Amino acid sequence: MAAGTRQPRPTGGGGVSGADGPSGGPTRPEPRGGGWQAYAACWGRDPDLWFPAQGGSVRAAKRVCRVCPVQLNCLAEAMKRGEVYGVWGGASEDERRQIRTASRDERGGGVRGGGRAA
């Protein structure tokens, strides 16, 4: 897209994000450089929702993530950066750990798939 051309805003799940307009919260700024983060359903929400106290529930955060138009971008970025804490892309700390373990095992670097003879 040409520089200075406005990009269409993806549509998400509506009022769940609380950041879609005057009645639901502050309007999101137009993204600069096409950053996907400006389209996130969590934009402008309380960060404590995604970082609950130990033993706290992640259900509310996952509800927001479920309708987010950039959920996969968020999860991919969190996995790339090695995020250890919080809910990212709809995945909890334990779920991301399981994804990393499964990915290592699939590549042959885990306990189960080392390629060694028994």
N, C-alpha and C positions, 0 to 999 in steps of 0.2 A: 504494500500500500504506500502511496506517495506521502512524503513528509507533510505534516500539517492536515492530513485528511482524517476526519473523525471516524473512528471505528464504531460499528454498531455494538451496543451493549448486549451480552448474552442474557437470555431470560432464565430466571431460576424458579424457585418454588414460591415466589410471592412474599407474603408478609412474615415468613418464618425468620428471615434474617434480621428484621428490625432496622434495616438501614436502607430502605427503598424509597424514602420520600418523607414529606412533612408529617404524616400521621404515624409512620412507623419508625421514625428516627432520622438522623442526619442523612442527607443525600451523599452518595459516594462521589468522590472527585473523579474526573475523567482520568483514565490511566495514562501515564506518560511512558512512552516506549513500549506499549503493549503489554505491560506487566499483568499477569493473571491475578495477582493478589488483590487488585482493586475490585475484582468481580466476586471475591469470596463472600459467602453468606455470613461469615464470622466478622467481617469488616465492621469495626466500631463496637463490637460486643465486649462484654466483660471477660478478660483473659482467664479469670478464675474458673470459668466454665470449662475450659480446656485443660486446666491444670488443677484438678481437685486434690484436696488433702488426701494423704495416704488412706486407702480404704474407702474413699469417697466414690460416688457414682459418676460414670462417664455417659450415662444415658442421654442427658439433655444435650451434651455436646454432639453426640452421634446423631441425634434428631436433626440438628442444624446441618451437619455434614451430609446427611442423606439426601438433602434437597439442593446442595451446593453445586453450581454449574462448573466449578473448578476443583472438585473433590479429588480427581485423579492427579491433577497437577500438584496439589498440596501433598498427597501421599508420596508421589514420586520425589518431590523436593525433600521431604522429610527423610526418606530412605537414603537419598543421595548424601545428605548432610549428616546422617547418622543420629538423628534426633532420638534421644533416649526418654525424655519426659513428655507427658501430656498426650492429648488426642490430636492427631494430624491426619487429614484426609479420611476421617472416619475410623481410623485404627488406633486402638489404645497402645500403651507401652508394651504390654504382653503380646498383642497381635502383631506389632511391628517386629518384635523379637522373634516370633514364630516365622514371619516372612523371611527375615534375614537367615535364620537357621535352615529353612527349607531351600532357600536360594543357594546357600553354601553346600548343602547336601546334594542338590541337583548338579552343581558344578564339580562335585567330587571332592570337595574340601572339608566335608563334615565327617562325623563319626561313622555314619552308615555307608558313605560312598567313596572311601579313600582309594579304591582301585587296588587294594592289596589282596593278595591271596590269603586264604584262611589257613 
